Amino acid sequence: MKLRRFTVVAVTAAAVAATLNVVPASAGHNSKPADQSLRALAARHNLYIGTAVDSAALNDPADPQYRKLVTQEFNTVTAENVMKWESLEPTRGQYNWGPADELIEFARKNKQLVRGHVLVWNNQLPAWLTEGVADGSISKTELREILKNHITTVVKHFKGKIWQWDVVNEAASDPWDSPSTIHYKGFWAQNLGEGYVADAFRWARAADPKALLFYNDYNLEAFGDRGPSDKVQFVYNMVKSLKAAGVPIDGVGSQGHLGTQYGNYDVFQVSDTLKAFTDLGLATAFTEVDVRSHTANIADSNELNPRLQASAYNHGVLLQACLSNPKCLSFTLWGVSDHHSWVPTWFDDPPEGLATVYDENYQPKKAYFELKGDLLFSGPPYVLPRVTQKPNKGR
């Protein structure tokens, strides 16, 4: 998702802070570990917990708390924007590696792994590419070579520094699209056909034999009716077919963008879905977790409190499901605080926000403590050691 800044309304921060009732997490409890950061607690399960990083905020001297929390709380990071095509190659043939390289160096210094996001997506493409296809100056044959060159160049540049790559992002349509039958959507499918998905994985594997290669999408938390309008079933069938064809795909990323206004899922539904994918021999990960709420009337604690509680519940459902499956390798939050969340300017009619685990003033919300509690008080026999995923060489 693309980062979109917004102006913070002071009453929102004040209202959130008033509902926290935070107590020291470790006071007087010798049975608890001294380091209760999310990264330290996740390490007990060999689970990586991460965040999407806004590079501008990370390097903002006026906002040191952002950098401190990214360093302290997380052991994996995802580039929110600086590895997307429009950022890496704004002019054809001229790559801007600097911001992405800086993030990778930051991660190295802080003993964090890096999720690469993203190689192939229908959005945030450079204008020279989309306009060239639209006006016919880039043919379909040339477009395929451009895509191959981009994947190869980017993956080779970062070779040995990326743990997981989101190779293909959001290739499947939604049931509210027309037609409602799930299908391959967007720029790449329209211009290259569905075969680009398999091509992308093969090109990425050729460029880096050791990185884990993921398909990433939203609304993959739970199966529906398993019919033609069930997106999870479509993706399941797609990755099963890719595996059967010898395509070197290693995992499926479920973004985990939820909203408290919806029915949402219980942990058993989500756990069953993860198991369906891991039974195919794939790893899984939650890659972009946030839980948004309607923000009308949140100055009233009677309106705000239920939304904060529902957000905590939803964060907990996803993390518990991940902990239930030893091949769920990582759990990444999409953003550190509400101050840098993409949600308020993307969902503005009606207005939505409150999506992250820290408020606008970097105060931890109930969702943060839900994650901490799940990590602290989970263990055998229901949480088993992680299973190492080896890169699929294909054939």
C-alpha positions as CSV (number, residue, x, y, z in Angstrom):
1,M,0.0,0.0,0.0
2,K,1.1,3.6,-0.7
3,L,1.9,5.9,2.2
4,R,-0.4,8.9,2.4
5,R,0.3,11.5,5.1
6,F,-2.6,13.2,6.9
7,T,-3.0,16.1,9.4
8,V,-3.6,14.8,12.9
9,V,-6.7,16.1,14.7
10,A,-5.6,16.8,18.3
11,V,-8.9,15.5,19.8
12,T,-8.2,12.1,18.3
13,A,-4.9,11.7,20.0
14,A,-6.3,13.0,23.3
15,A,-9.2,10.7,23.1
16,V,-7.1,7.6,22.4
17,A,-4.6,8.5,25.2
18,A,-7.5,8.8,27.6
19,T,-8.6,5.2,27.0
20,L,-5.2,3.5,27.3
21,N,-5.0,3.0,31.1
22,V,-1.4,1.7,30.5
23,V,0.4,0.0,33.4
24,P,4.1,-1.0,33.4
25,A,4.3,-4.3,31.5
26,S,7.0,-5.9,33.7
27,A,6.5,-4.4,37.1
28,G,7.2,-7.0,39.8
29,H,6.9,-10.1,37.5
30,N,10.2,-11.9,37.6
31,S,8.7,-14.7,35.5
32,K,8.5,-12.4,32.5
33,P,11.5,-11.7,30.3
34,A,13.4,-8.5,30.9
35,D,13.1,-7.5,27.3
36,Q,9.4,-7.3,26.4
37,S,9.8,-5.7,23.0
38,L,7.7,-7.3,20.3
39,R,10.9,-8.5,18.5
40,A,12.3,-10.2,21.7
41,L,9.0,-11.9,22.5
42,A,8.5,-13.1,18.9
43,A,12.0,-14.5,18.9
44,R,10.9,-17.0,21.6
45,H,8.9,-18.6,18.8
46,N,11.5,-18.0,16.0
47,L,8.9,-15.7,14.5
48,Y,9.9,-12.4,12.9
49,I,7.7,-9.4,13.6
50,G,8.0,-6.4,11.4
51,T,6.8,-3.1,10.2
52,A,6.6,-1.2,6.9
53,V,9.0,1.6,7.0
54,D,8.5,5.1,5.7
55,S,12.0,6.2,4.8
56,A,11.3,9.9,5.1
57,A,10.1,9.4,8.7
58,L,13.0,7.1,9.5
59,N,15.4,9.8,8.6
60,D,13.5,12.8,10.0
61,P,15.6,14.4,12.8
62,A,12.5,16.0,14.2
63,D,10.9,12.6,14.7
64,P,13.4,10.4,16.6
65,Q,10.7,8.3,18.2
66,Y,9.8,6.8,14.9
67,R,13.3,5.5,14.3
68,K,13.6,4.4,18.0
69,L,10.4,2.2,17.7
70,V,11.4,0.7,14.4
71,T,14.7,-0.3,15.9
72,Q,13.4,-1.4,19.3
73,E,10.2,-3.3,18.5
74,F,10.8,-5.1,15.1
75,N,13.2,-7.7,13.8
76,T,12.1,-7.4,10.1
77,V,11.3,-4.4,8.0
78,T,9.5,-3.8,4.7
79,A,10.1,-0.9,2.4
80,E,6.8,0.9,2.3
81,N,7.6,2.7,-1.0
82,V,11.3,2.9,-1.9
83,M,11.4,-0.6,-3.6
84,K,8.4,0.0,-5.8
85,W,9.0,0.4,-9.5
86,E,8.1,4.1,-9.7
87,S,10.6,4.8,-6.9
88,L,13.4,2.6,-8.2
89,E,13.3,3.5,-11.9
90,P,11.4,6.8,-12.4
91,T,13.3,7.3,-15.6
92,R,13.8,4.4,-18.0
93,G,17.2,2.8,-17.5
94,Q,18.1,5.1,-14.6
95,Y,17.8,3.4,-11.2
96,N,17.6,5.3,-7.9
97,W,19.0,2.7,-5.4
98,G,19.9,5.1,-2.6
99,P,16.8,5.1,-0.3
100,A,16.4,1.3,-0.6
101,D,20.1,0.7,0.1
102,E,19.9,3.0,3.1
103,L,17.0,1.0,4.5
104,I,18.9,-2.3,4.0
105,E,21.9,-0.9,5.8
106,F,19.7,0.3,8.6
107,A,18.3,-3.2,8.9
108,R,21.8,-4.8,8.9
109,K,23.0,-2.5,11.7
110,N,19.9,-3.4,13.8
111,K,20.0,-7.2,13.1
112,Q,16.7,-7.1,11.1
113,L,15.7,-9.1,8.1
114,V,14.2,-7.4,5.0
115,R,11.1,-8.2,3.1
116,G,11.4,-6.9,-0.5
117,H,8.2,-5.1,-1.6
118,V,7.4,-5.3,-4.5
119,L,8.7,-6.7,-7.9
120,V,5.4,-6.9,-9.9
121,W,2.3,-4.8,-9.1
122,N,-0.3,-3.1,-11.1
123,N,0.1,0.2,-9.2
124,Q,2.9,2.7,-8.6
125,L,4.4,2.0,-12.0
126,P,6.5,4.7,-13.6
127,A,4.8,6.9,-16.1
128,W,7.3,6.1,-18.9
129,L,6.1,2.5,-18.7
130,T,2.3,2.9,-18.6
131,E,2.3,5.8,-21.1
132,G,4.5,3.9,-23.5
133,V,2.2,0.9,-23.5
134,A,-0.9,3.2,-23.8
135,D,0.5,5.1,-26.8
136,G,1.9,2.0,-28.5
137,S,5.6,3.0,-28.3
138,I,6.1,-0.1,-26.1
139,S,4.9,-3.3,-27.7
140,K,3.7,-6.3,-25.8
141,T,6.9,-8.2,-26.7
142,E,9.0,-5.4,-25.5
143,L,7.0,-5.1,-22.3
144,R,7.7,-8.7,-21.4
145,E,11.4,-8.0,-21.8
146,I,11.2,-4.8,-19.8
147,L,9.5,-6.8,-17.0
148,K,12.1,-9.5,-17.1
149,N,14.9,-7.0,-17.1
150,H,13.4,-5.1,-14.1
151,I,13.0,-8.2,-12.0
152,T,16.4,-9.4,-12.8
153,T,18.1,-6.1,-12.3
154,V,16.4,-5.4,-8.9
155,V,16.8,-8.9,-7.5
156,K,20.4,-9.1,-8.5
157,H,21.1,-5.7,-7.0
158,F,19.7,-6.8,-3.6
159,K,20.9,-10.4,-3.9
160,G,21.8,-11.9,-0.5
161,K,20.1,-9.0,1.4
162,I,16.4,-9.8,1.0
163,W,14.8,-12.6,3.1
164,Q,11.4,-12.6,1.4
165,W,10.4,-11.0,-1.9
166,D,6.8,-10.1,-2.7
167,V,7.3,-11.2,-6.3
168,V,3.7,-10.7,-7.5
169,N,1.3,-8.5,-5.6
170,E,-2.5,-8.3,-5.9
171,A,-3.0,-10.2,-9.2
172,A,-6.5,-11.4,-8.4
173,S,-9.7,-9.4,-8.7
174,D,-12.4,-9.0,-6.0
175,P,-15.9,-10.4,-5.8
176,W,-17.4,-6.8,-6.1
177,D,-15.6,-6.3,-9.4
178,S,-17.4,-7.0,-12.7
179,P,-17.6,-9.8,-13.4
180,S,-17.8,-11.1,-9.9
181,T,-16.0,-14.3,-10.8
182,I,-12.4,-13.9,-9.6
183,H,-10.0,-13.4,-12.4
184,Y,-6.5,-12.1,-13.1
185,K,-6.8,-8.3,-13.1
186,G,-4.8,-5.1,-13.9
187,F,-2.1,-3.8,-16.1
188,W,0.1,-6.9,-16.4
189,A,-2.7,-9.4,-17.0
190,Q,-4.3,-7.1,-19.6
191,N,-1.0,-6.8,-21.5
192,L,0.8,-10.1,-21.0
193,G,-1.9,-12.6,-19.9
194,E,-1.8,-14.6,-16.8
195,G,1.5,-16.3,-17.7
196,Y,3.4,-13.3,-16.4
197,V,2.9,-14.6,-12.8
198,A,4.9,-17.8,-13.5
199,D,7.5,-15.9,-15.5
200,A,8.0,-13.4,-12.7
201,F,8.8,-16.2,-10.2
202,R,11.2,-18.0,-12.5
203,W,13.0,-14.7,-13.3
204,A,13.3,-13.8,-9.6
205,R,14.6,-17.3,-8.7
206,A,17.2,-17.1,-11.5
207,A,18.4,-13.8,-10.1
208,D,18.6,-15.0,-6.4
209,P,18.6,-18.7,-5.6
210,K,18.3,-18.1,-1.9
211,A,15.5,-15.5,-1.3
212,L,12.1,-16.8,-0.4
213,L,9.6,-15.9,-3.2
214,F,6.0,-14.9,-2.2
215,Y,2.7,-14.2,-3.8
216,N,1.1,-11.4,-1.8
217,D,-2.6,-10.2,-1.7
218,Y,-5.4,-8.8,0.4
219,N,-8.6,-10.4,1.6
220,L,-6.9,-13.8,2.0
221,E,-7.7,-14.3,5.7
222,A,-10.4,-16.9,5.4
223,F,-12.1,-19.0,2.7
224,G,-15.6,-18.1,1.7
225,D,-18.0,-20.5,-0.1
226,R,-15.1,-21.8,-2.2
227,G,-17.1,-20.9,-5.3
228,P,-16.1,-18.8,-8.4
229,S,-16.4,-15.5,-6.3
230,D,-14.2,-16.8,-3.5
231,K,-10.8,-14.9,-3.8
232,V,-9.0,-17.2,-1.4
233,Q,-10.1,-20.2,-3.4
234,F,-8.8,-18.6,-6.6
235,V,-5.4,-17.8,-5.1
236,Y,-5.3,-21.3,-3.6
237,N,-5.9,-22.9,-7.0
238,M,-3.4,-20.5,-8.6
239,V,-0.5,-21.3,-6.3
240,K,-1.3,-25.0,-6.4
241,S,-1.1,-24.9,-10.1
242,L,2.1,-22.9,-10.0
243,K,3.6,-25.6,-7.7
244,A,2.4,-28.4,-9.9
245,A,4.1,-26.7,-12.9
246,G,7.4,-26.5,-11.2
247,V,7.3,-22.7,-10.7
248,P,9.6,-21.7,-7.8
249,I,7.1,-20.2,-5.4
250,D,7.9,-20.5,-1.7
251,G,5.1,-18.7,0.1
252,V,1.8,-16.8,0.2
253,G,1.5,-13.5,1.9
254,S,-1.8,-12.5,3.4
255,Q,-1.8,-8.7,3.8
256,G,-4.2,-8.6,6.8
257,H,-5.9,-5.2,6.1
258,L,-9.0,-5.5,8.3
259,G,-11.7,-3.1,9.5
260,T,-13.6,-3.2,12.8
261,Q,-16.9,-2.4,11.0
262,Y,-17.0,-5.7,9.3
263,G,-17.9,-9.2,10.6
264,N,-14.3,-10.3,10.6
265,Y,-13.0,-13.8,11.4
266,D,-12.2,-16.0,14.4
267,V,-8.8,-17.5,14.9
268,F,-9.9,-20.9,13.7
269,Q,-11.1,-19.7,10.3
270,V,-7.8,-17.9,9.7
271,S,-5.7,-20.8,11.1
272,D,-7.5,-23.2,8.7
273,T,-6.7,-21.0,5.8
274,L,-3.0,-20.8,6.6
275,K,-3.0,-24.6,7.0
276,A,-4.5,-25.1,3.5
277,F,-1.6,-23.1,2.0
278,T,1.1,-24.7,4.1
279,D,-0.3,-28.2,3.3
280,L,0.7,-27.4,-0.3
281,G,4.3,-27.1,0.9
282,L,4.3,-23.3,1.0
283,A,5.3,-20.9,3.8
284,T,2.9,-18.1,4.8
285,A,3.3,-14.7,6.3
286,F,1.1,-11.8,7.4
287,T,2.6,-8.9,5.4
288,E,0.6,-5.7,5.8
289,V,-1.4,-5.9,9.0
290,D,-3.5,-3.0,10.2
291,V,-7.1,-2.7,11.5
292,R,-9.0,0.5,10.6
293,S,-12.1,1.9,12.1
294,H,-14.7,4.6,11.3
295,T,-13.5,7.8,13.1
296,A,-16.8,9.7,13.4
297,N,-17.6,10.6,17.0
298,I,-14.4,9.1,18.5
299,A,-14.1,12.1,20.9
300,D,-16.8,10.2,22.8
301,S,-15.1,7.4,24.7
302,N,-18.3,5.3,24.3
303,E,-17.7,5.3,20.6
304,L,-13.9,5.0,20.8
305,N,-13.4,2.2,23.3
306,P,-15.3,-0.5,21.4
307,R,-13.3,0.3,18.3
308,L,-10.0,0.0,20.1
309,Q,-11.1,-3.2,21.7
310,A,-12.2,-4.6,18.3
311,S,-8.9,-3.5,16.7
312,A,-7.0,-5.4,19.5
313,Y,-9.2,-8.5,18.9
314,N,-8.5,-8.5,15.2
315,H,-4.8,-8.0,15.6
316,G,-4.8,-10.9,18.0
317,V,-6.8,-13.2,15.8
318,L,-4.2,-12.8,13.0
319,L,-1.2,-13.3,15.3
320,Q,-2.7,-16.3,17.1
321,A,-3.4,-17.9,13.7
322,C,0.2,-17.3,12.7
323,L,1.5,-18.8,15.9
324,S,-0.7,-21.8,15.3
325,N,1.1,-22.7,12.1
326,P,4.9,-23.4,12.3
327,K,5.3,-22.3,8.6
328,C,3.9,-18.8,9.2
329,L,7.3,-17.2,9.2
330,S,6.6,-13.5,9.8
331,F,4.0,-11.0,11.0
332,T,4.4,-7.4,9.6
333,L,2.4,-4.4,10.6
334,W,1.7,-1.8,7.9
335,G,3.1,1.2,9.6
336,V,4.3,2.1,13.1
337,S,1.8,4.8,14.2
338,D,-1.5,6.5,13.2
339,H,0.6,9.6,12.4
340,H,2.1,7.8,9.4
341,S,-0.8,5.6,8.4
342,W,-2.1,5.5,4.8
343,V,-5.6,4.8,5.9
344,P,-7.2,8.3,6.7
345,T,-6.6,9.8,3.2
346,W,-7.4,6.6,1.4
347,F,-10.6,5.8,3.3
348,D,-12.2,9.3,3.7
349,D,-15.9,8.8,2.9
350,P,-16.8,8.0,5.6
351,P,-13.5,8.9,7.4
352,E,-11.5,6.0,8.8
353,G,-8.3,5.7,10.8
354,L,-7.0,4.3,14.1
355,A,-5.4,1.5,12.1
356,T,-2.0,0.9,13.7
357,V,-0.9,-0.2,17.2
358,Y,0.5,3.2,18.2
359,D,-1.5,6.4,18.3
360,E,-0.5,9.7,16.7
361,N,1.7,10.5,19.7
362,Y,3.4,7.1,19.7
363,Q,1.5,5.8,22.7
364,P,0.8,2.1,22.5
365,K,-2.8,1.1,22.1
366,K,-4.7,-1.9,23.2
367,A,-3.7,-3.7,20.0
368,Y,-0.1,-3.4,20.9
369,F,-0.6,-5.1,24.3
370,E,-2.8,-7.7,22.7
371,L,0.2,-8.6,20.4
372,K,2.6,-8.5,23.3
373,G,0.3,-10.8,25.4
374,D,-0.1,-13.3,22.6
375,L,3.6,-13.5,22.2
376,L,4.5,-13.6,25.8
377,F,1.9,-16.2,27.0
378,S,2.0,-18.6,24.0
379,G,4.0,-21.8,23.8
380,P,4.0,-25.5,23.5
381,P,2.1,-27.7,22.9
382,Y,0.0,-25.5,20.6
383,V,2.8,-23.4,19.3
384,L,5.5,-25.5,17.7
385,P,9.0,-24.6,16.5
386,R,9.1,-22.9,13.1
387,V,9.8,-25.1,10.1
388,T,12.6,-23.8,7.8
389,Q,11.5,-23.1,4.3
390,K,14.2,-23.8,1.6
391,P,14.0,-22.0,-1.7
392,N,12.2,-23.9,-4.4
393,K,14.5,-24.4,-7.3
394,G,11.7,-25.3,-9.8
395,R,12.4,-27.5,-12.7
